[in-house]
Amino acid sequence: MKKIAIAAGLAMTLGFSAAQAQVPGYAANSSDTVWRTSFGECWQTSSWTPEKAVPGCAGYVAQAEPAPAPAPAPAPAPEVAEIDRKFALYFDFDSTRVGDISTIVNHIGSLATVESISLTGHADRIGNMAYNDRLSQRRADAVAAALANAGVNRNLMSTSSMGSRSPVANCSGRGAELIACLRPDRRVDVEIKGTRRGQ
């Protein structure tokens, strides 16, 4: 009987010391459950101090949760400016050969979005109207092909022709002098609509 009491006392001591390592200031089992008296009070050890009080036991004071840090203010959305810009590409007499388009391609590349690219072909007044209509359409189509070859989305482009119906040059004379003067009428007007993000 004496041996049983000693063994029980030893087990209790070992239980206390093991428990104290897990729940300081309290007697607890191996599952870290604090032992309670028959009155339901937590079983405190001699090393207990108010600072060691745990939830559910006498002396425990809940610590106020720190207020959550305020969410950072969202960065202001960059301003978006609508851009509508026009260019003109000029052609030699009776030609559809497209010149330098790098300025147009660079402008398109600078936009955040491109809504549309309108290409309108023109011809000078020399020749009959039906021929000039076809020539101005071929010029618009040639510019569209050149832009597509430079990486511009062909689906954004639309082409049309005005023939010789929208002249801008005011010329007189004949022959080579007249042809040179009418160069502004041999063109494709390029209108690009898109948006650009502000800095």
Secondary structure, DSSP 8 states (H G I E B T S, - for coil): -HHHHHHHHHHHHHHHHHHHHHSTTB-B-TT--B-B-TTS-B-B-TT--GGG--TTSTT--------------------EEEEEEEEEEE--TT-------HHHHHHHHH-SEEEEEEEEE---SSS-HHHHHHHHHHHHHHHHHHHHHTT--GGGEEEEE-TTSS--------HHHHHHHTGGGSEEEEEEEEEEE--
